[in-house]
Structures are given as structure tokens and as C-alpha cells.
Amino acid sequence: GEDVAALADVPVGGSIDATINGQPALIAQPTAGQVVAFSAICTHQQCVVAAAGSEFDCPCHGSRFDAATGDVLNGPALEPLSPIAVSVSGDRIVAAS
């Protein structure tokens, strides 16, 4: 799969902005060695959502998402962010091919 980031770049309990398959994405490491990724396209009006520690924040209308699950914490978005399959390979995060 596509090399996305170094595992060390993503703080445990935190998140980073990334690009996967040419699309804006968000990567979080909820617990050590567990990595999840989501589309950074807001489910409300398709703005690009930004990594903000343990959550993802949309700058357009204030929607907030849980970085571990992609679930909506605060609207106006009603749908969770779309998950992207990633895995850890050695010290790298890779997208599923």
C-alpha cells in the first residue's frame, strides 16, 4: 500500500492531517500502535476538516468529530467521517491497496 506517514509522526491520543490516494485525510493514533484514518471531507458541506488532537474540527461550520472513531461530536454534520483502511508496517503507516 501507499506509504502515508511515520508512526512516530502521529502522537498517541492525537492526530495529523495527511494525504491518502491524493485526497485529504486524517490519521489518529487513539492508543499506542493502533492507527485509524478518515476522509478529511466534512459530511456536512464538504469542507476540509483539520486534525485537532483527539478530535477533528471543521473550520467552515464548527462540526467536530471524534478522532478515534470519526463519529460526530458536534454538528451541523450528522454523518460520521468516512473511514480509510490503513495499517502499520514496521514504523510506517500504509494505506490498504
Residue, then its C-alpha position, 0 to 999 in steps of 0.5 A: g500500500e501507499d506509504v502515508a506517514a511515520l508512526a512516530d509522526v502521529p502522537v498517541g491520543g492525537s492526530i495529523d492531517a495527511t494525504i491518502n490516494g491524493q485526497p485529504a485525510l486524517i490519521a489518529q493514533p487513539t492508543a499506542g500502535q493502533v492507527v485509524a484514518f478518515s476522509a478529511i471531507c466534512t459530511h456536512q458541506q464538504c469542507v476540509v476538516a483539520a486534525a485537532g488532537s483527539e478530535f477533528d474540527c471543521p473550520c467552515h461550520g464548527s462540526r467536530f468529530d471524534a478522532a478515534t472513531g470519526d463519529v460526530l461530536n458536534g454538528p451541523a454534520l450528522e454523518p460520521l467521517s468516512p473511514i480509510a483502511v490503513s495499517v502499520s508496517g514496521d514504523r510506517i503507516v500504509a494505506a490498504s491497496 
